[in-house]
């Protein structure tokens, strides 16, 4: 089927356009956070998918719009690949021409590996929730151009009018209930419990069970109101190039992730693992000092290299022999609240492989498990009190033309059943300083805390 492409008036802040569709079913905004950061390039907006795939445990529900639901126990990655159909001709200059948008939760790994069941699954959310979208608005902030692309002219015109009404300020979204925090933010472990778990991890490392384990604590707070309003605040406080807002029937996801998991573009694969974190300074001199300390930290470099080696191995499962390379190692990248060490691993996809087989081979991302991956995940299940759910999974798209871009779902809030949850963790290695690791979780979550505390303050002021 041919794609129709319509030029759309460019706006530097795509959140203003997303207002028009934010409350439609399965609204999706893959957000570069422009104009608050220049690190990303494209925004992708869509809603009202033609088909949705929802995986819970061993079953995936495939629900076509206006059709009959089908239940399957087949591999969710293969089911999604089948739902996308044969790879179609790409549209020049567009990274996405319609296709799959959604999330792949961390616990989808249970369909790939045999893992113990020890942590409590409080949220009870689907392990995968993905829509197949036949239209999208793609915004290119580098070229300052926007396009509507789709396969159904009538639906494309409907959404063009809807978006244009907001772009031209001729209509405003309906009055919505403001997002409000009720009560205090609580962790699922206290400091002593966190430090005891780190001691257990270091003993596992000493005994040779593993080299590194990514360990996280989870925070939660009761909240009510419109999460889209909260996300608009988050993208300003913690602008990040792989951010996203997703609304599904089960939950709303507000992600300000700085980390790319997997990009596939014309057969070329890229992953950019983050390992190594330092807070931003209070002034330019302190900021530069903290950045240099991180850049020259042998501990953080060693931690980063372990994950680079893990990802080289993962990419090697589906990339052509001899094509996996590491063009960037320990590059310093600075974000709104933290500095990170970021590496880049690349490869060329082997014949017969596709975006979903690539995602399956590498899932979940090694930067948020540890090494070796399976043993690290077993230890995470033992020591983290609650299942991660969407946290440390992946959010992104797989286009009808076979290309893909996904993040690692960190710096992410998930709102479900009246509770907003967020997580923060880090890679634990043999020479990790437990107190420093504990403080680092708070550095990473600082923007999320700030947002929630502002919402709590607003609630108090409104009485």
C-alpha positions in Angstrom: 0.0 0.0 0.0 1.3 3.5 -0.9 1.9 6.1 1.8 0.4 9.6 1.6 2.6 12.3 2.9 1.2 15.8 3.7 3.4 18.8 4.7 2.2 20.2 8.1 3.1 23.6 9.6 6.2 23.2 11.8 6.1 24.1 15.5 9.2 24.0 17.7 7.3 22.5 20.6 5.4 19.4 19.6 3.7 19.1 23.0 1.4 21.9 21.9 0.3 19.8 18.9 0.0 16.6 21.0 -2.6 18.4 23.1 -5.1 17.7 20.3 -4.7 13.9 20.6 -3.4 13.3 24.1 -6.7 11.9 25.3 -7.5 9.7 22.4 -7.2 5.9 22.8 -3.6 4.7 23.0 -2.1 8.2 22.4 1.7 8.0 21.8 4.3 10.8 21.8 7.9 9.8 21.1 9.6 13.0 22.2 13.0 14.6 21.6 12.1 17.3 24.2 12.8 20.1 21.8 13.1 23.1 22.5 14.4 22.3 26.0 17.3 20.3 24.6 19.0 20.0 21.2 20.2 16.4 21.7 17.3 14.8 19.8 16.0 15.4 16.3 12.6 13.8 15.6 9.2 13.8 17.4 6.6 11.2 16.5 2.9 11.7 17.4 0.0 9.3 16.9 -3.2 7.8 18.5 -6.1 5.5 17.8 -4.2 2.5 16.4 -5.8 0.0 14.0 -4.6 -3.0 16.1 -3.2 -3.5 19.6 -1.2 -6.4 21.0 -1.2 -6.9 24.8 0.9 -9.6 26.4 0.2 -10.9 29.9 2.1 -13.9 31.0 1.9 -16.6 28.3 -1.0 -15.0 26.4 -1.1 -12.1 23.9 -4.4 -10.5 23.0 -4.5 -9.2 19.4 -7.3 -6.8 19.1 -8.1 -5.2 15.6 -10.2 -2.0 15.6 -13.7 -3.1 14.9 -12.7 -6.8 14.6 -12.6 -9.9 16.7 -10.0 -10.4 19.4 -7.6 -13.3 19.0 -5.6 -14.9 21.8 -2.2 -16.5 21.2 0.6 -18.2 23.2 3.1 -17.7 20.4 6.3 -15.6 20.9 5.2 -11.9 21.3 8.1 -10.6 19.2 7.0 -12.9 16.3 3.3 -12.0 16.8 4.3 -8.3 16.5 6.4 -8.9 13.4 3.5 -10.8 11.8 1.1 -8.0 12.7 3.4 -5.4 10.9 3.4 -7.6 7.8 6.0 -7.6 5.0 8.5 -4.7 5.0 7.2 -1.8 2.9 9.0 0.8 0.8 10.4 3.5 3.0 9.4 7.2 2.7 12.4 9.4 2.1 13.5 11.7 4.9 11.0 10.1 7.4 12.2 7.8 10.2 8.7 6.5 10.8 5.9 5.9 8.2 3.4 4.2 10.5 3.8 0.9 12.3 4.3 -0.3 15.9 4.6 2.1 18.9 4.5 1.0 22.5 6.4 -0.6 25.3 8.2 -3.8 26.0 8.3 -4.3 29.8 11.4 -5.6 31.6 9.5 -8.8 32.6 8.8 -9.7 29.0 12.2 -11.3 29.4 10.4 -14.2 31.2 9.2 -15.2 27.7 12.9 -15.6 26.7 14.6 -16.9 29.9 13.7 -19.1 32.8 13.7 -16.8 35.8 12.7 -17.3 39.4 9.4 -15.8 40.7 10.3 -14.1 44.0 9.6 -10.4 43.6 6.0 -9.2 44.1 4.2 -7.9 41.0 2.1 -5.1 42.5 1.2 -3.3 39.3 0.0 -6.4 37.4 0.6 -4.5 34.1 0.9 -6.2 30.7 4.5 -7.2 29.8 4.0 -5.8 26.3 1.5 -3.2 25.1 1.9 -2.1 21.4 -0.3 -0.4 18.9 -0.1 -0.7 15.1 -0.7 2.9 13.9 -1.7 3.6 10.3 -0.8 7.3 10.6 1.6 9.7 12.4 2.9 13.2 12.6 6.7 13.3 12.2 8.5 16.5 13.3 12.1 17.1 12.2 13.6 19.8 14.4 16.8 19.8 12.5 15.2 20.7 9.2 12.3 22.5 10.9 9.7 20.5 8.9 6.7 18.4 9.8 4.8 15.7 7.8 1.6 13.8 8.3 2.1 10.3 6.8 -0.5 7.5 6.5 -2.2 5.0 4.4 -5.9 6.0 4.8 -6.6 9.4 3.2 -9.9 9.9 5.2 -8.2 9.2 8.6 -5.2 11.3 7.6 -7.5 14.2 6.9 -9.4 13.7 10.2 -6.2 14.0 12.2 -4.8 16.8 10.0 -7.8 18.9 10.9 -7.6 17.9 14.6 -3.9 18.9 14.8 -4.3 22.0 12.7 -7.1 23.3 15.0 -4.6 23.4 17.9 -1.7 24.6 15.7 -3.8 27.6 14.7 -5.2 28.1 18.2 -8.7 27.8 16.9 -9.7 25.3 19.6 -8.4 24.3 22.9 -8.3 20.9 24.7 -11.2 20.3 27.1 -10.8 21.3 30.7 -8.8 18.6 32.4 -8.3 17.6 36.0 -4.8 18.8 37.1 -2.4 16.1 38.1 -2.0 16.2 41.9 0.2 14.3 44.3 -1.6 13.1 47.5 0.7 12.2 50.4 4.4 11.5 50.6 6.8 9.7 48.3 7.8 6.3 49.8 10.6 3.9 48.8 10.2 0.1 48.8 13.3 -0.2 50.9 15.1 1.9 53.5 18.7 2.8 53.5 19.7 -0.2 55.7 17.9 -2.6 53.4 19.5 -1.0 50.3 23.0 -1.3 51.8 22.3 -4.9 52.9 21.3 -5.9 49.4 24.5 -4.2 48.0 26.5 -6.3 50.4 24.8 -9.4 49.1 25.6 -8.4 45.5 29.3 -7.7 46.3 29.5 -11.2 47.9 28.0 -12.7 44.7 30.7 -10.8 42.7 33.4 -12.0 45.1 32.3 -15.6 44.8 32.4 -15.3 41.0 28.7 -15.5 40.3 28.7 -12.3 38.3 30.7 -9.1 37.5 28.1 -6.5 37.8 24.4 -6.2 38.9 22.1 -3.3 38.2 20.2 -2.8 41.4 17.3 -0.3 41.8 14.9 1.0 44.4 11.3 1.9 43.7 9.4 5.0 44.9 5.7 5.4 44.9 3.1 8.1 45.7 -0.7 8.3 45.5 -1.7 10.7 42.7 -4.7 11.7 40.8 -5.6 13.8 37.7 -4.3 14.2 34.2 -0.9 12.6 33.7 -0.3 14.5 30.4 -0.2 17.7 32.5 2.5 16.1 34.6 4.5 14.9 31.6 4.6 18.5 30.2 6.3 19.5 33.4 8.7 16.6 33.3 9.9 17.3 29.8 10.9 20.8 30.9 12.6 19.7 34.1 14.5 16.7 32.7 14.7 17.2 28.9 16.1 14.0 27.3 16.4 12.8 23.7 14.6 9.5 24.1 11.6 10.7 26.1 8.0 9.4 25.7 4.5 9.8 26.8 2.2 6.7 26.3 -1.4 6.3 27.4 -2.8 2.8 27.5 -6.0 1.5 29.1 -3.9 0.0 31.9 -1.4 2.9 32.7 0.1 6.1 31.6 3.9 6.3 31.0 6.0 9.4 31.5 9.6 8.7 30.4 12.5 11.2 30.3 15.1 8.6 29.2 18.5 9.7 28.1 19.4 6.3 26.8 19.0 4.7 23.3 18.6 1.0 23.4 18.5 -0.1 19.7 18.3 1.8 16.5 18.0 0.0 13.2 18.2 2.2 10.1 18.6 0.7 6.6 20.1 -2.5 8.0 22.6 -0.7 10.3 22.3 -1.2 14.1 23.3 1.1 16.8 23.1 0.8 20.6 24.3 3.5 23.1 24.7 2.0 26.6 25.0 4.4 29.6 27.3 3.4 32.5 28.8 6.0 34.7 26.9 8.9 36.4 27.8 12.1 38.2 25.5 15.0 39.3 25.6 18.4 37.6 27.4 21.1 39.5 26.0 24.1 41.2 28.1 26.4 38.9 30.2 26.0 35.8 33.5 25.3 37.7 32.0 22.6 39.9 30.1 21.2 36.9 33.3 20.9 34.8 35.2 19.3 37.8 32.5 16.7 38.3 32.4 15.9 34.6 36.2 15.5 34.5 36.2 13.2 37.5 33.6 11.0 35.8 35.4 11.0 32.5 38.6 9.8 34.2 37.0 7.4 36.7 38.6 3.9 36.2 35.7 2.3 38.1 33.1 3.8 35.8 35.1 3.0 32.7 35.4 -0.6 33.8 31.7 -0.8 34.5 30.9 0.7 31.1 33.3 -1.7 29.3 31.6 -4.8 30.9 28.3 -3.7 29.4 29.9 -2.9 26.0 31.2 -6.4 25.9 27.8 -7.8 26.7 26.1 -5.8 24.0 28.8 -6.8 21.5 27.9 -10.4 22.2 24.1 -9.6 21.9 24.5 -7.8 18.6 26.7 -10.7 17.4 23.7 -13.0 17.6 21.9 -11.2 14.7 24.6 -9.1 13.0 26.8 -10.2 10.1 30.1 -11.8 11.2 32.8 -9.2 11.6 30.6 -6.1 11.5 30.2 -5.4 15.2 32.3 -2.4 16.2 32.7 0.1 19.0 33.2 3.5 17.4 32.8 5.4 20.7 33.9 4.4 24.2 33.4 6.3 27.4 32.1 9.5 25.7 31.0 12.2 28.2 27.4 13.3 27.6 25.7 15.9 29.8 22.0 16.0 30.5 19.7 18.2 32.6 20.5 16.7 36.0 23.5 14.4 35.5 26.6 13.7 33.4 26.9 10.2 31.9 29.6 8.0 30.2 28.1 6.8 27.0 29.5 4.3 24.5 28.3 3.3 21.0 28.2 -0.3 19.6 27.3 -0.8 15.9 26.7 -3.6 13.5 25.1 -4.7 10.2 22.0 -6.8 10.5 22.6 -10.3 9.0 20.5 -11.6 6.1 17.2 -13.1 7.3 17.0 -11.0 10.5 14.7 -8.0 11.2 13.9 -5.4 13.8 12.0 -7.7 16.0 14.6 -10.5 15.9 17.2 -7.9 16.8 15.1 -6.6 19.7 14.5 -10.2 20.9 18.2 -11.1 20.8 19.2 -8.1 22.9 16.3 -7.9 25.3 16.4 -6.6 28.0 19.2 -4.1 27.6 22.5 -5.2 29.2 23.1 -1.7 30.7 20.1 -2.3 33.1 20.7 -5.9 34.0 24.5 -6.5 34.6 26.8 -9.2 33.5 26.5 -12.0 32.8 22.9 -11.0 31.9 21.0 -14.1 33.1 22.7 -14.4 36.5 22.4 -10.7 37.1 18.6 -10.9 36.4 18.3 -13.8 38.8 20.0 -11.7 41.5 17.7 -8.7 40.7 14.7 -10.9 41.1 16.0 -12.1 44.5 16.9 -8.7 46.0 14.5 -6.2 44.5 11.2 -6.5 46.5 9.0 -5.7 43.5 8.9 -6.6 39.9 10.2 -3.8 37.6 7.3 -3.8 35.2 7.9 -1.2 32.5 11.0 0.2 34.2 14.2 -1.0 32.5 12.2 -2.3 29.6 12.0 -0.4 26.3 9.7 2.2 24.6 9.8 3.1 20.9 8.7 2.2 17.4 9.1 -0.3 14.6 8.2 1.3 11.3 6.4 -0.4 8.4 9.6 0.0 6.4 11.6 -2.2 8.9 13.4 0.6 10.8 13.3 0.8 14.6 14.3 3.1 17.4 13.8 2.3 21.1 14.9 3.7 24.4 15.8 2.1 27.8 12.9 3.0 30.0 14.8 4.7 32.8 14.0 8.1 34.4 10.4 6.9 33.9 7.2 7.3 35.9 4.3 4.9 35.5 0.9 5.8 36.7 -1.6 3.0 37.3 -4.5 2.4 39.7 -4.1 5.8 41.3 -0.4 5.4 42.1 2.6 6.9 40.4 5.8 4.8 40.6 9.4 5.6 39.6 12.7 3.8 40.0 16.4 4.6 40.3 19.3 2.3 40.2 22.9 1.8 39.2 25.5 -0.8 38.3 27.1 -2.5 41.3 30.7 -3.8 40.8 33.4 -5.2 43.1 34.7 -1.8 44.1 31.4 0.1 44.3 31.1 2.4 47.3 27.7 1.5 48.8 27.0 5.0 50.2 27.9 6.6 46.9 25.7 4.2 45.0 22.8 5.0 47.3 23.3 8.7 46.8 23.5 8.2 43.0 20.0 6.8 42.9 18.7 10.1 44.3 20.8 12.1 41.8 19.2 10.1 39.0 15.7 10.5 40.3 16.1 14.2 41.3 14.0 15.7 38.4 11.2 13.2 39.0 11.2 14.0 42.7 11.2 17.7 41.9 8.2 17.3 39.7 6.2 15.3 42.2 7.1 17.7 45.0 5.9 20.6 42.9 2.6 18.8 42.3 2.3 18.1 46.1 2.9 21.8 46.8 0.4 22.9 44.2 -2.1 20.5 45.8 -1.5 22.1 49.2 -1.9 25.6 47.8 -5.2 24.6 46.2 -6.4 23.4 49.5 
